[in-house]
Amino acid sequence: MAFSAVLHPAFILAVLPLRASLSEVLGEPFQLMPKILAVSIQSKLQQVTLQWTVPNLTHQELKMSFQIEISRVKTSNIIWVENYNTTVKWNQVLHWNWKSEIPLECGTHFLRIRAMVNDGKHPPQSSWSNWSSWKEVSVQVSVQPNTLLILPKNKLLEEGSNVTMCLVYGHYLYNASCKLQDEPIHGEQLDSHTSLIKLNNVVFLSNTGTNINCEAMNATDKPFGTVLFVSKVLEEPKSFSCETQDFKTLKCSWEPGVDTGLAWSQQDSQNYTLYESFSGRRELSNHRNSHTWQITEDSQETYNFTLTTENKLRKRSVNIIFNLTHRVHLKAPHDVTLEIISATKANMTWKVHSRGDSYTLLCQVELQHEREVIQEHNVSVHVSASYLFSDLEPDTEYKARVRCADANHFWKWSDWTQKEFSTPEAAPSQALDVWRQVWLENGRRVLNLHWKPLLKSQANGKITSYNIVVENQDRPTESEHYSVWAPALGIQLNLDPSSYKIHVTANNSVGASPESVIALSDDSGREEVHENRINGTKDGFHISWDHLSGDALGYVVDWCAHSRDQHCDLQWENLGPNTTSTIITSDAFKPGVRYNFRIFERSTQQNAQLLEKQTGYTQELAPLENPEVRVNFTSNSVTLNWQDYASDFQSAFVEGYRVYLKSKELQCHPKGKRTLLPDNSMACEYDINDPKQKTFTVKNLQPETLYEFFVTPYTSAGQGPNGTFTKVTTLDEHSHMLLQILLPMTFCVLLIIIACYWKSQWVKEKCYPDIPNPYKSSILSLIKSKKNTHLIMNVKDCIPDVLEVINKVEGPKTQCIGSGKPHAEDVSIKPPSVPTESGSSGPVPCIFFENFTYDQSAFDSGSHGLIPGPLKDTPHQLGLLTPPDKLLNALGKDYMKSLAESPTEETSLIYVSQLASPMCGDKDSLATNPPMPVHCSEYKMQMAVPGSLASPALSENNSLTSMILLGQGEQ
């Protein structure tokens, strides 16, 4: 038995090679079929692990290839094929891992494997072995009816990754729809109760995760959902370095990149670990971007550090190696002091942190002004050092700073240590740039003196004032001093026509600047030169001129920066004696604005002589306005006149004018041409090529015809704006004949009126002489001399020259209107007798004499009143029939007194006729049976009554009139 036990394995080993040899000889394939031992699942990682072996292996080692197939849901649905090459040892168990793109709970998976020898030492196998049997892999999950399961739950992945999720439906549930945040997402059906949702290149939205919410028909619960925790991609640390300041510690620093931490403890921020390979030390950093490494006393000089950062998804690392003495970063210098020596010098001193006198440091010194480095120097230092700054500007603020580094093995500069200081003021170092404007006004010269402010580097302090000394060259002993306070940059002086030399200096708290001298000759301000046109560009003006003399000290070009403003803002440029051209540029230049340039030559005596005037535009524009036109017209012509506007307000050089004429006939004259206007109407266009011509006449027009005119200037850039046409209707052709008649007649009438006015006094005396003025009567002086004289003139004093019978009336009884008493009883003075017809048996006719009654006020107003007769029988008039003697009594003493007190020229008299009573018969019967009035002949007696007394009576009774009857018995 023992012998057989030993012989059996030996026999098998001998037979197997023999079998292989027979297979090779006979051409049969020698196949080694793998055998699956086990399939394990890691559900959280979505990973399947396959374990197998190769039985009947005849060699200790053999290179083989394995092909693995994976199916999903059913064996025919192959989703993965992979070839795996390895060296197989006898009786070895092989492992292979596969990570599923979907959760393993979403469906059943099947695996199988086959093999083929792939070893060069043995004849190659012509075909694969047979497949192993399918191995089923599944993870059982339970889903309640009317519910939806979303897998995986709370998935953690990196930004930019792809993920596939599955929806597992419970019974009676269908038509599920999902949203990623608020965006709808769509899936594909895997089987009857599972669907897949693929998300590619997911993005980071928030550290709290990205929500996926789903809803389905017949679901009994609230919407189902899960959270995708998308992490930022872990970055490799950047700028990793280590350095020392005191050889006791190493400070390592790096740039950590983005933080990959997530909320809800899904993932902490990445951590950082330093590992030094020579010492084997490993330390976890408490900070994201730095770590302090303690240097031991073992005098290690070389360090090899590896910095590793990791999170749940990834790990990254960087490495550096260095010598400690080459990574020294010094501390900043200390005890820095600065001493001001003068307005242009300052000295700075400092100390450094040194390892001894044998240790050399290199220090860098900088001087800054207004954040600009103006001086930079390097200084070798052991313990302390100093540096002298020179060529400083007075009254200027500076910043001095210093830093140091290892001079032997430069690694990095230390931090800066700085000091700020200011230099004191000094007297201005530069003379002022002075220029002038001169013009004549009322026989005297007006001088505008201008100067440019000194630069800060020239002023050496704050300029407080400017001193001006005006020296009369014709009278050297006479000089005037002026002081102008800063910041003024000019002064205006009135000078007589003499030669002057003017000295200008600027002053600060320390002293005065060198003086600037400018001279005026006798003819300054009276120069006349020709003005030339120049063409400017958008960049400026090119100015050129010719030499006037060979001893020129230089040239000056001046202009106004704002030509159209009252404030000229004079600008000027000084040029050398050998210069005959320059380019003037300015940000103030604008298109469409005329700029006038003057070129002066300065002599050695500081006199300036005007050489040329030049004017131009940087860009010419079309005119902005049209001229105002006055129109004169006749029956067959129209003359247009206009005025030019100021040249400084022209937007370009006017090259001429265009006149447009419109009419119904539109017959253009030989000098005109038809043109289409912007409003699509036709007009005749006339071009005036002479810009100095300001009048234009259009002849051979039709009388009594409407014409429309429009005048506009034109330049090289175009013509003026469209405006309103002026309408003119020509005159009638016969209207001039009417004027020839009317003008002489009008002239003759004016001559007659002038002659009449000249002879008005003579005409007045001949045609209507003046009525005597009672005020000028000599009776007034007589009244004043006689206090008791009666004012009533007696009839006997007035002898009439002629008596005229006005009317005769016959009747039984003569009656007249009276006051109620027969006039015969009251009148003591009778009129002279009047002859009547003899033998008349009828009533004796009344004869009355009619005079006018005057009032001074009436006379002054140029009117007179006639008291008519016969009078009407009104009570007011009857009451006025009063005898003269009673009338005197009625006036009383007051009247006489006022008459005596009034001067002759101020007395107002009214001549009132005292008439006879018109009644014949008993006065008692008048009230009860008033008789009818009869016409009587009457004679009006006159009396003088002052106007102040007579006026009320006149206004009340309309007349102070009485009658004197001439009856039959009183002839």
Buried (B, 14 or more C-beta within 10 A) or exposed (E): EEEEEEEEEEEEEEEEEEEBEEBEEEEEEBBBBBBBEEBEBEBEEBBBEBEBBBEEBBBEEBBBBBBBBBBBBEBEEEBBEEEBEBEBBEEEEBEBEBEBEBBBBBBBBBBBBBBBBBBEEBEEBEEBBEBBEBBEBEBEEEBEEBBBBBBBEEBBBBBEBEBBBBBBBBEEBEEBBBBBEEEEBEBEEBBEBBBBBBBEEBEBBEBEBBBBBBBBEEBEEEEBBBBBBBBBBBBBBEEBBBBBBEEEEBBBBBEBBBBBBBEEEBBEBBEBBBBBEEEEEEBEBEEBBBBBBEBEEEEEEEBEBBBBBBBBBBEBBBEBEBEBEBBBBBEBBEEBEBEEEEBBBBBBBBBBBBEEEEBEBBBBBBBBBEEEEBBEEEBEBBEEBEBEBEEBBBBBEBBBBBBBBBBEEEBEBBEEBBBEBEBBBBBBBBBBBBBBBBEEEEEEBBBBBBBEBBEEEBBBBEBEBBBBBBBBBEEEEEEEEBEBEBEEBBBEBEBEBBBBBBBBBBBBEBBBBEBBBBBBBEEBBEBEEEEEEBEBBEEBBBBEBEEBEEEBBBBBBBBBBBBEEEEBEBBBBEBEBEBEEBEBEEEBBBBBBBBBBBBBBBBEEBBBBBBBBBBBBBBBBBBEBBBEBEBEBBBBBBBBBBEEBEEBEBBBBBBBBBBBBBBEEEEBEEEBEEEEBEEEEEBBBBEBEEBEEBEBEBEEBBBEBEBBBBBBBBBEBEBBEEBEBBEBEBBEEEEEEEEEEEEEEEEEEEEEEEEEEEEEEEEEEEEEEEEEEBBEBEBBEEBBEEEEEEBBBEBEEEEEEEBEEBEEBEBEEBBBBBBBBBBBEBBEBBBEEBEBEEEEEEBBBBBBBBBBBBBBEBBEEEEEEEBEBBBEBEEEBBEBBBBBBEBBEEBEEEBBEBBEEBEBEEBBBBBBBBBBBBBBEEBEEBEEEBBEBBBBBBBBBBBBBBBBBBBEBBEEBBBBBBBBBBBEEBE
